[in-house]
Amino acid sequence: MAIDKDFIQFMKDLSQNNNRDWFHSNKKRYEAVVKKPFYELVGNIIEKMDLDLEVKNAVFRINRDIRFSKDKSPYKTHVGAVISKGGRKNPMYPGVYLQLSHEGTYIGGGCHSPDKESLTKIRSAIVQDPKRIEKLQKNKKFVQYFPEGIAGDKNKILPKEFKEKGKEIPILFHKQFYYMAHYADDTTVLRPDLADFTIEHYKAAKGWVDFLTETLF
């Protein structure tokens, strides 16, 4: 069951009617045109990646956590999943992040929010083998699919053990190590080969997946 224009229309409608009454009145529609096809898509990707992961453990709930947010809209206007060995319960585990909405598609991966210990491990591994990191950054397939390269916030000042190396290896300043491709239209969402297209991105970034997996796990 492919994602179709009914998915796009539901998300547009939800963005204009983001309240519980409307959602409950349209829940069957949500189940049919959003949840079911997205679950099937994620299941297909899991199979292609040969992962031991249940779809429900990859897909995020559509409900927003509004406890600490000024925006009290109860629902997300996108669907998302972490497709990796750890799934959404362990999003630090490298794999694929997939997000679909009426406004476009995000396909990425890496390590979005490493804790202090994990960040130190990543930086230490980079210092130990900077040539490997340089090759990963310049890899033609990676650059093709992720032209912005490694994204995320950076530290202005490095911990003392990395200060000197930071002059030679700028990537050490990163405190997030993720990469993301963004397709800002509904054409990608509606691709009949979206599972394969997602896998192409995963393979293009496989060098980073392997590096981060070896380093953190």
C-alpha positions, 0 to 999 in steps of 0.5 A: 500500500503506497503513500498517496495524495490522501496522506498529503491531504490529511496532513494539510487538513490536520495542520489547519485543524490541530485539535482533539475534536477534529482528530477524533472525528477523523481518526479512521481516516488517519488510520487508513491513509496515514498510519497504515501506509506509513507502517507498511513503508517502515516495515519494508525498509526494516526488511531491506535493512535486515533488522530485528525490529518491530515497526511499532518500536521504530515509529514515533507517536503522532501525539506531541509532548506539550508539557514544556512547550509553548505550542499546545497543538496536540498533534504533529503534522508529520510522521517519523521513524528511527529505523535502526537496531535501537529504534526510537527507544535508542535514537543514538544507535545509527540507522535511518531517520525518516520523516514525511509530511505534506511539506516534504521529506527528511531522510537522514541518520547519524547521532543527533544528541550524544551525551557527554560520554558518547561525544568524548568517544566520538571525538577520541575516535576522530583524533585516532583516525582523522584520515578515515574521517576525511575520507568519509566527509569526501565520499562521493556517494555521501556528498551526493545524497547529503551535500551539507555533510555533517550537520548540527550544533558546534562548540565554540570552545573544545575541552582541553584534551581536544583543543590542539587537534581542533586546529587541524580537525574542525569537525571536532567542534561538532557536538552533534553528528547527524546528516540530513537530506531534505526534499521540500515538495510532495513528489518524494513523499509520493514516490512508489519506490520510497523504501528503495530511495531511503535505502539508497541514502542509508547505503550512501552514509554506511561509512558513517553508520559503521564509524559511529556504531564501532565507536559507540556500541 
